Amino acid sequence: MQRDGQSKVADGLSKGARFQLYLALRLAGYYEFAQFRHSVPFVADDIMETFDHIRSEEVFRLFGEMAGTGQVIYLTHHKHLCEIAVGHRGRCRPCQATPQLRPIAGAGQSGDENSED
């Protein structure tokens, strides 16, 4: 809502404010769903990339509460968010994927681009 009392469209919000609104709507929907049905996993992918530290901590606190009734999966590659999550270990269990990168056989060898096996 704007200062003059008029509604504001989502496109008029900053990226961070839009992400916060989106997450708030998803959380409200999850809580509504979980009241009357068996819990389902809540999955979010880098929704907090634009949040400041205080807002991120609050979201992880909420995720910890949600973990009491269901599974919460948050995916990120932002190290500062991983560090905040580690501070909420009561119900949050941060996991780190360490991909094993291997070269593809034959990749990068000259003359192989047009061969058909």
Residue frames as a rotation matrix with the C-alpha (Angstrom) as fourth column:
MET 1
0.587 0.810 0.000 0.00
0.810 -0.587 0.000 0.00
0.000 0.000 -1.000 0.00
GLN 2
-0.257 -0.655 0.711 1.25
0.621 -0.675 -0.398 3.46
0.741 0.339 0.580 -0.86
ARG 3
-0.892 -0.172 -0.418 1.35
0.443 -0.519 -0.731 6.40
-0.091 -0.837 0.539 1.55
ASP 4
-0.767 0.639 -0.050 -1.76
-0.633 -0.743 0.218 7.88
0.102 0.199 0.975 -0.03
GLY 5
-0.240 0.685 0.688 -3.71
-0.539 0.495 -0.681 4.69
-0.807 -0.535 0.251 0.76
GLN 6
0.514 0.400 -0.759 -3.77
-0.857 0.212 -0.469 3.45
-0.027 0.891 0.452 -2.81
SER 7
0.763 -0.230 0.605 -2.88
0.112 0.968 0.226 -0.12
-0.637 -0.105 0.764 -3.67
LYS 8
0.042 -0.823 -0.567 0.41
-0.878 -0.301 0.372 -0.78
-0.476 0.482 -0.735 -5.38
VAL 9
0.908 0.234 -0.348 0.78
-0.392 0.770 -0.504 -3.34
0.150 0.594 0.790 -8.14
ALA 10
0.735 -0.631 0.248 3.51
0.313 0.640 0.702 -5.95
-0.601 -0.438 0.668 -7.74
ASP 11
0.421 -0.588 0.690 5.33
0.852 -0.003 -0.523 -4.65
0.310 0.809 0.500 -10.82
GLY 12
0.602 -0.138 0.787 5.81
-0.125 -0.989 -0.078 -1.36
0.789 -0.051 -0.612 -8.95
LEU 13
0.932 -0.274 0.236 7.72
-0.203 0.145 0.969 -3.09
-0.300 -0.951 0.079 -6.14
SER 14
0.037 -0.979 -0.199 11.45
-0.997 -0.049 0.055 -3.64
-0.063 0.196 -0.979 -6.01
LYS 15
-0.032 -0.132 -0.991 12.74
-0.428 0.898 -0.106 -7.14
0.903 0.421 -0.086 -6.79
GLY 16
-0.912 -0.378 -0.157 13.40
-0.010 0.405 -0.914 -7.75
0.410 -0.833 -0.373 -3.09
ALA 17
-0.600 0.761 0.246 9.91
-0.659 -0.296 -0.692 -6.61
-0.454 -0.578 0.678 -2.09
ARG 18
0.204 0.662 -0.721 8.35
-0.919 0.383 0.092 -8.80
0.337 0.644 0.686 -4.81
PHE 19
-0.383 -0.417 -0.824 10.32
-0.127 0.908 -0.400 -11.82
0.915 -0.048 -0.401 -3.53
GLN 20
-0.987 0.043 0.156 9.18
-0.155 0.017 -0.988 -11.06
-0.045 -0.999 -0.010 0.05
LEU 21
-0.193 0.978 -0.076 5.57
-0.931 -0.207 -0.302 -10.79
-0.311 0.012 0.950 -1.09
TYR 22
0.124 0.179 -0.976 5.84
-0.683 0.729 0.047 -14.02
0.720 0.661 0.212 -3.08
LEU 23
-0.726 -0.454 -0.516 7.33
0.045 0.718 -0.695 -15.88
0.686 -0.528 -0.501 -0.11
ALA 24
-0.831 0.470 0.298 4.70
-0.461 -0.280 -0.842 -14.46
-0.312 -0.837 0.449 2.28
LEU 25
0.111 0.909 -0.402 1.92
-0.994 0.102 -0.044 -15.69
0.002 0.404 0.915 -0.02
ARG 26
-0.053 -0.211 -0.976 3.54
-0.365 0.914 -0.178 -19.12
0.930 0.347 -0.126 -0.34
LEU 27
-0.942 -0.322 -0.097 3.99
-0.016 0.329 -0.944 -19.41
0.336 -0.888 -0.315 3.43
ALA 28
-0.502 0.834 0.229 0.37
-0.768 -0.308 -0.562 -18.37
-0.399 -0.458 0.795 4.07
GLY 29
0.262 0.590 -0.763 -0.81
-0.875 0.479 0.070 -20.93
0.407 0.649 0.642 1.54
TYR 30
-0.437 -0.512 -0.739 1.35
-0.139 0.851 -0.507 -23.63
0.889 -0.119 -0.443 3.12
TYR 31
-0.970 0.088 0.226 0.02
-0.226 0.002 -0.974 -22.90
-0.086 -0.996 0.018 6.62
GLU 32
-0.112 0.989 -0.099 -3.57
-0.955 -0.135 -0.263 -22.93
-0.274 0.065 0.960 5.32
PHE 33
0.193 0.119 -0.974 -2.98
-0.641 0.767 -0.034 -26.23
0.743 0.631 0.224 3.51
ALA 34
-0.654 -0.610 -0.447 -1.19
-0.082 0.644 -0.761 -27.84
0.752 -0.461 -0.471 6.47
GLN 35
-0.642 0.470 0.606 -4.06
-0.756 -0.256 -0.603 -27.04
-0.128 -0.845 0.519 8.87
PHE 36
0.285 0.946 0.156 -6.43
-0.838 0.325 -0.439 -29.45
-0.466 -0.006 0.885 7.17
ARG 37
0.877 -0.024 -0.480 -4.26
-0.311 0.733 -0.605 -31.99
0.367 0.680 0.635 5.37
HIS 38
0.677 -0.736 -0.018 -1.19
0.625 0.562 0.541 -34.13
-0.388 -0.378 0.841 5.82
SER 39
0.426 -0.581 -0.693 1.95
-0.324 -0.814 0.483 -32.11
-0.845 0.018 -0.535 5.45
VAL 40
0.839 -0.287 0.462 3.75
0.541 0.348 -0.766 -31.93
0.059 0.892 0.448 2.15
PRO 41
-0.137 -0.960 -0.245 7.30
0.926 -0.212 0.312 -30.68
-0.352 -0.184 0.918 1.58
PHE 42
0.904 0.231 -0.361 7.77
0.123 -0.947 -0.297 -26.95
-0.410 0.224 -0.884 1.19
VAL 43
0.077 -0.888 0.454 10.45
0.937 0.220 0.270 -26.28
-0.340 0.404 0.849 -1.42
ALA 44
0.928 0.111 -0.356 11.97
0.017 -0.966 -0.256 -22.87
-0.373 0.232 -0.898 -2.18
ASP 45
0.309 -0.831 0.463 14.83
0.951 0.287 -0.118 -22.11
-0.034 0.476 0.879 -4.54
ASP 46
-0.641 -0.767 0.046 16.91
0.765 -0.642 -0.053 -19.01
0.070 0.002 0.998 -3.73
ILE 47
0.360 0.872 0.333 13.89
0.756 -0.481 0.443 -16.95
0.547 0.092 -0.832 -2.71
MET 48
0.816 -0.026 -0.577 16.02
0.460 -0.575 0.676 -14.99
-0.350 -0.818 -0.457 -0.21
GLU 49
0.052 -0.901 0.430 18.81
0.993 0.002 -0.115 -13.88
0.102 0.433 0.896 -2.53
THR 50
-0.231 -0.099 0.968 17.74
0.305 -0.952 -0.025 -10.21
0.924 0.290 0.250 -2.18
PHE 51
0.802 0.576 -0.159 16.79
0.302 -0.161 0.940 -10.31
0.516 -0.801 -0.303 1.54
ASP 52
0.099 -0.756 0.647 18.89
-0.701 -0.514 -0.494 -8.54
0.706 -0.404 -0.581 4.13
HIS 53
-0.753 -0.549 -0.362 20.40
-0.153 0.682 -0.716 -10.48
0.640 -0.484 -0.597 7.02
ILE 54
-0.790 0.479 0.384 17.56
-0.481 -0.094 -0.872 -9.77
-0.381 -0.873 0.305 9.48
ARG 55
0.211 0.915 -0.345 14.83
-0.960 0.127 -0.249 -10.84
-0.184 0.384 0.905 7.06
SER 56
-0.030 -0.300 -0.953 16.77
-0.542 0.806 -0.237 -13.96
0.840 0.510 -0.187 6.11
GLU 57
-0.947 -0.315 0.061 17.14
-0.203 0.442 -0.874 -14.93
0.248 -0.840 -0.482 9.77
GLU 58
-0.402 0.876 0.268 13.40
-0.724 -0.125 -0.678 -14.50
-0.560 -0.466 0.684 10.27
VAL 59
0.331 0.504 -0.798 12.61
-0.894 0.438 -0.094 -16.69
0.302 0.744 0.596 7.27
PHE 60
-0.431 -0.542 -0.722 14.91
-0.256 0.840 -0.478 -19.44
0.865 -0.021 -0.501 8.57
ARG 61
-0.893 0.215 0.396 13.16
-0.387 0.082 -0.918 -19.15
-0.229 -0.973 0.010 11.96
LEU 62
0.099 0.984 -0.149 9.82
-0.914 0.031 -0.405 -19.65
-0.394 0.176 0.902 10.18
PHE 63
0.126 -0.138 -0.982 11.27
-0.673 0.716 -0.187 -22.57
0.729 0.685 -0.002 8.22
GLY 64
-0.871 -0.486 -0.067 12.33
-0.252 0.561 -0.789 -24.09
0.421 -0.670 -0.611 11.55
GLU 65
-0.481 0.792 0.375 8.75
-0.631 -0.016 -0.776 -23.81
-0.609 -0.610 0.507 12.84
MET 66
0.358 0.632 -0.687 7.42
-0.933 0.263 -0.244 -25.36
0.027 0.729 0.684 9.64
ALA 67
-0.369 -0.607 -0.704 9.87
-0.557 0.750 -0.355 -28.24
0.744 0.261 -0.615 10.03
GLY 68
-0.784 0.145 0.603 7.97
-0.535 0.334 -0.776 -29.21
-0.314 -0.931 -0.184 13.18
THR 69
0.149 0.931 0.334 5.04
-0.377 0.366 -0.851 -30.35
-0.914 0.000 0.406 11.06
GLY 70
0.961 0.176 0.215 6.58
0.128 0.404 -0.906 -31.03
-0.246 0.898 0.365 7.66
GLN 71
0.107 -0.958 0.267 9.71
0.854 0.226 0.468 -30.99
-0.509 0.178 0.842 5.57
VAL 72
0.867 0.052 -0.496 11.26
-0.131 -0.935 -0.329 -27.73
-0.481 0.350 -0.804 4.37
ILE 73
0.184 -0.809 0.558 13.78
0.896 0.371 0.243 -27.75
-0.403 0.456 0.794 1.54
TYR 74
0.853 -0.005 -0.523 15.60
-0.123 -0.974 -0.191 -24.53
-0.508 0.227 -0.831 0.71
LEU 75
0.424 -0.697 0.578 18.05
0.893 0.428 -0.139 -24.49
-0.151 0.575 0.804 -2.17
THR 76
0.958 -0.175 -0.227 20.72
-0.195 -0.978 -0.068 -21.83
-0.210 0.110 -0.972 -2.51
HIS 77
0.441 -0.892 0.100 24.25
0.789 0.332 -0.517 -21.25
0.428 0.307 0.850 -3.72
HIS 78
0.372 -0.248 0.895 24.67
-0.251 -0.955 -0.160 -18.10
0.894 -0.165 -0.417 -1.62
LYS 79
-0.351 -0.655 -0.669 27.23
0.461 0.501 -0.732 -18.73
0.815 -0.566 0.126 1.11
HIS 80
-0.869 0.015 0.494 25.88
-0.375 -0.670 -0.641 -16.02
0.321 -0.742 0.588 3.44
LEU 81
0.169 0.982 0.082 22.47
-0.885 0.115 0.452 -17.73
0.434 -0.149 0.888 3.47
CYS 82
0.318 -0.155 -0.936 24.09
0.164 0.981 -0.106 -21.07
0.934 -0.120 0.337 4.27
GLU 83
-0.744 -0.663 -0.088 25.84
0.242 -0.145 -0.959 -19.42
0.623 -0.735 0.269 7.21
ILE 84
-0.498 0.658 0.565 22.54
-0.834 -0.542 -0.104 -18.00
0.238 -0.523 0.819 8.51
ALA 85
0.465 0.700 -0.543 20.88
-0.545 0.709 0.448 -21.42
0.698 0.087 0.711 8.15
VAL 86
-0.199 -0.633 -0.748 23.68
0.335 0.673 -0.659 -23.03
0.921 -0.382 0.078 10.17
GLY 87
-0.892 -0.136 0.430 22.76
-0.293 -0.551 -0.782 -20.66
0.343 -0.824 0.452 13.02
HIS 88
-0.033 0.959 0.281 19.28
-0.999 -0.031 -0.009 -22.22
0.000 -0.281 0.960 13.08
ARG 89
-0.669 -0.386 -0.635 20.34
-0.480 0.877 -0.027 -25.81
0.567 0.287 -0.772 13.59
GLY 90
-0.574 0.503 0.646 17.57
-0.612 0.260 -0.747 -26.50
-0.544 -0.824 0.159 16.10
ARG 91
0.354 0.744 0.566 15.36
0.003 0.604 -0.797 -27.75
-0.935 0.284 0.211 13.31
CYS 92
0.833 -0.117 -0.541 17.41
-0.552 -0.250 -0.795 -26.80
-0.043 0.961 -0.273 10.24
ARG 93
0.374 -0.740 0.559 19.97
0.216 0.656 0.724 -29.23
-0.902 -0.150 0.405 8.93
PRO 94
0.526 -0.218 -0.822 22.02
-0.755 -0.564 -0.334 -27.56
-0.391 0.796 -0.461 6.21
CYS 95
0.481 -0.386 0.787 23.40
0.466 0.873 0.143 -29.91
-0.742 0.298 0.600 3.61
GLN 96
0.185 -0.490 -0.852 26.04
-0.702 -0.673 0.235 -29.11
-0.688 0.554 -0.469 1.06
ALA 97
0.901 0.091 0.425 26.20
0.229 0.731 -0.642 -30.79
-0.369 0.676 0.638 -2.30
THR 98
0.041 -0.932 -0.359 29.69
-0.527 -0.325 0.785 -31.22
-0.849 0.157 -0.505 -3.65
PRO 99
0.912 0.381 -0.153 29.41
-0.315 0.412 -0.855 -32.12
-0.263 0.828 0.496 -7.31
GLN 100
0.010 -0.890 0.456 32.06
0.178 0.451 0.875 -34.31
-0.984 0.072 0.163 -8.81
LEU 101
0.702 0.204 -0.683 32.91
-0.548 -0.458 -0.700 -32.71
-0.456 0.865 -0.210 -12.13
ARG 102
-0.090 -0.703 0.706 34.49
0.253 0.669 0.699 -35.02
-0.963 0.241 0.118 -14.66
PRO 103
-0.509 -0.111 -0.853 35.33
-0.713 -0.502 0.491 -34.30
-0.482 0.858 0.176 -18.28
ILE 104
0.654 0.737 0.172 33.06
-0.419 0.542 -0.729 -35.91
-0.630 0.405 0.663 -20.84
ALA 105
-0.045 -0.694 0.719 34.92
0.368 0.657 0.658 -38.58
-0.929 0.294 0.226 -22.80
GLY 106
-0.187 -0.144 0.972 36.07
0.977 0.070 0.199 -37.18
-0.097 0.987 0.127 -26.12
ALA 107
0.844 0.533 -0.064 35.01
0.527 -0.845 -0.086 -33.62
-0.100 0.039 -0.994 -25.34
GLY 108
0.711 -0.535 -0.456 37.38
-0.358 -0.834 0.421 -30.99
-0.606 -0.136 -0.784 -26.57
GLN 109
-0.225 -0.793 0.567 39.29
0.289 0.501 0.816 -33.31
-0.931 0.347 0.116 -28.90
SER 110
-0.230 0.101 -0.968 39.67
-0.760 -0.640 0.113 -31.83
-0.608 0.762 0.224 -32.36
GLY 111
-0.770 -0.042 -0.637 38.00
-0.567 0.502 0.653 -33.72
0.293 0.864 -0.411 -35.19
ASP 112
-0.893 0.437 -0.110 35.36
0.442 0.802 -0.402 -35.36
-0.088 -0.408 -0.909 -32.97
GLU 113
-0.649 0.673 -0.356 32.70
-0.361 -0.684 -0.634 -32.66
-0.670 -0.283 0.686 -33.41
ASN 114
-0.080 0.633 -0.770 31.30
-0.995 -0.100 0.021 -34.12
-0.064 0.767 0.638 -36.62
SER 115
-0.872 -0.271 -0.408 31.70
-0.327 0.942 0.074 -37.82
0.364 0.198 -0.910 -35.89
GLU 116
0.204 0.957 0.205 28.60
-0.946 0.140 0.291 -39.96
0.250 -0.254 0.934 -35.50
ASP 117
-0.834 -0.516 0.197 28.97
-0.552 0.782 -0.290 -43.08
-0.004 -0.351 -0.936 -33.40
